[in-house]
Amino acid sequence: MEFCPDCGKLLRPKEQKGEVFLACTSCGFKKGSEKAEGYVTTVEKAEEVEGVAVNEGALNMPTTTALCEKCKNEKAYFWLEQTRAADEAPTRFLQCVTCGHKWREYS
């Protein structure tokens, strides 16, 4: 890896009119081809996955016993947010694990 002497960004290999050189994408600095030869750039396509969309964040959230007014389920995800002044208790937000209904509790 080489860095631009002008701005410090990473130099990337480029090819233009058959000439290979290192170039800075930020300020336009170019470095001759003698050092750029042998650089290999590979691009891989990510594997496509079909299926059901999952809220990844919800899988890592803690749960508690709380009655959902919408579906009467008794389990909910919860998180705390400081919605008022710092010297007041945080607000507890809940989300039903079954129907996704959200509500809040003030302390």
Protein Blocks (a to p, Z undefined) as FASTA:
>chain_A
ZZdfklopacddddeehiacdddfknopacdfklmgopacddddddddedddddfklmmp
ccdddddfklopabdcdddddfbcfkbccddddddfklopacdddZZ
